[in-house]
Amino acid sequence: MKPHSESSAPELSVIIPMYNAGKSFEAFMASLLAQTLPSIEIIIVNDGSTDESAGMAHHYAAQYAHVQVIDQQNGGVSRARNAGMAMAKGQYVTFPDADDKLAPEMYSRLMAMAKADDLDIAQCNAERVFWGGDKAKPLIPTDRLRSTSVLSGAEWLSKALATNRYLHVVWLGIYRRSLINDLNLQFEPGLHHQDIPWTTELMLNARRVRYSEEVMYRYYVHDLSISNQKRTGARNVEYQRHYLKIARMLDEINQRYKSKVRISAPLYRQVTKEALTVCHSIRREPDAEARQMMIAYLIASKTPGRMLRNARGLRQWYQLLLWLSRIYRWRKA
């Protein structure tokens, strides 16, 4: 595919990190190629795939002028998204996962929202489906959150986090590319759940955001996904270090922007919430040595002080003090 000229630049760049997507990639691409938005470019970042999806990606690029493929050695989702961003020409960008499905009108409706209200970010709802099943549940129930008017990014994120159902996932929306570039905002290489700090920082810089409760994305949950793999021992120790790093990054973001925007209680609370997931994992870890390693990492990273500084509300304070007392008791044991 030839690069777009400035005058013919697409409205939307769709950046897809792909690693061994398997046969589900075909269904995903069918839903993407069926999009009713005419001004679109599709950038597939083949992150060192060793299965049939790599060949399929090049087949689509040969068949469709608005599809291109970047081949790179396996480096993880963050590096793949960063590589796609470096090539993107669209006014807005988005990052769907290569094993999910999109409603055909998803991007045309989000773009219509963005253009009508000059949005930095337009987001919609999704549905969650367990792989092999057919029961779909809204990611954000409408009894928790309805469609919004135009809000600042900080206001929207506060409202969304307060539902306790919002996920920091980049595939929920479209994002103004110039804002991302102005911030020089990149995904953290090697970090699991890198969407969390990325979306938080972007939201705190967004002036105009709108959310639609309409479900336009189907998110498949399967055993191979990073968040659903069962880990014990050394693998679990390493995985929990990602959450400790996320808690630190969120705390740093809050401190960096508190003089520029109002950092509300839900934004502080999410720092402690992310760190508490490590406490739960320590309790469930069957290997005594691994458990002590996680406790040592948690304390050495100064996470207890970070959790105390960011806890908000009586319920979270109760949970925090309960868990910290357990952690220090287990450490002595």
Residue, then its C-alpha position, 0 to 999 in steps of 0.5 A: m500500500k502506498p502512503h497517503s498524501e497529506s491531502s488524502a490522509p484517512e480519518l482513522s488509522v486502525i492499528i492491530p498488534m498481531y501475534n499468532a492470532g490463529k483462525s480467529f484472525e479471519a473473523f476479526m478481519a471480516s468484521l474490520l473490512a466490513q466497516t462502513l467508515p470509508s476513510i480508513e487505513i488498516i495497519i497490521v503489525n505482525d509481531g513475529s507470528t509463527d502461525e498462519s496469521a502472518g500469511m493471512a495478513h499479507h494476503y489481506a494487504a495484497q488484496y486491499a489497498h487500504v491494508q498494510v503489514i509491518d513485520q517485526q521480531n516478537g517484541g510484545v504488544s506495546r512495541a507493536r502498537n508503537a510501530g503502528m503509531a509511527m506509520a499512522k496517517g489518520q486524524y484518529v487512531t484505534f487499537p483493536d485486538a486481532d481475536d475480537k469482533l467489531a460491529p460494522e458501524m462502530y468506527s463510522r459512529l465513533m467518527a461521527m461523534a468525534k466530528a460533531d463535537d470536536l472530540d479528542i476521544a470517543q468511546c463506546n461500550a463493549e460486550r464480553v464473551f467467554w471463548g466457546g460460549d454464546k452468552a454476552k454481557p455488557l462490559i459496562p452495565t447501563d445501570r452503572l453508566r449511561s451515555t454522556s455529554v461532552l466531558s473533559g478526560a479527567e471528568w470522564l475517567s473519574k465517572a467511569l472508574a467510579t462504576n467499578r466496571y470500566l476497563h482501561v482498554v484502548w480498543l473501546g475508542i478512537y483517539r486524536r493522533s495529534l494529541i498523542n504525538d504532542l504528548n509523545l505518549q508511547f506504550e511501555p515496552g514489556l509491560h503487561h496491561q500497558d493500557i492502564p497508564w497509557t489511557t490514564e495519561l491521555m485522559l488527563n490531557a484530553r479536553r473533550v471526551r464523549y461516551s456512548e453506551e451502545v455496544m459495538y465491540r465484542y471482546y472474547v475472553h479465553d484461557l490464552s489471554i495474559s490476564n486469564q492465565k494461571r500462574t504460580g511460583a516464579r512466573n507469578v512473582e514476575y507477573q505481579r511485578h507488572y502490577l507494582k510498576i503500574a501502581r507506581m506509574l499511576d501514582e507518578i501520573n497523578q503527581r505530575y498532573k495534579s497542578k493541571v487538572r483535578i485528580s478526583a478520588p477514583l483516580y487516586r483510588q485506582v493506584t491502591k486498587e492495582a496494588l491490592t491485586v498483588c496482595h490477593s495474589i500473595r494470599r493465593e500463591p501456594d509456593a512459600e518461597a514465591r510468596q516471600m519474594m512477592i512480599a519482598y518486592l512489594i515492600a522494596s518498591k515502597t508500594p505500602g506508602r504509595m497505597l496509603r497515600n492514594a487510598r480514598g474512602l472508608r471501604q478502601w482504607y479498611q481493605l488496605l489496613l487489613w491487607l497490610s497487616r496480613i502482609y507484614r504478619w506473613r513476612k515475619a512468618 
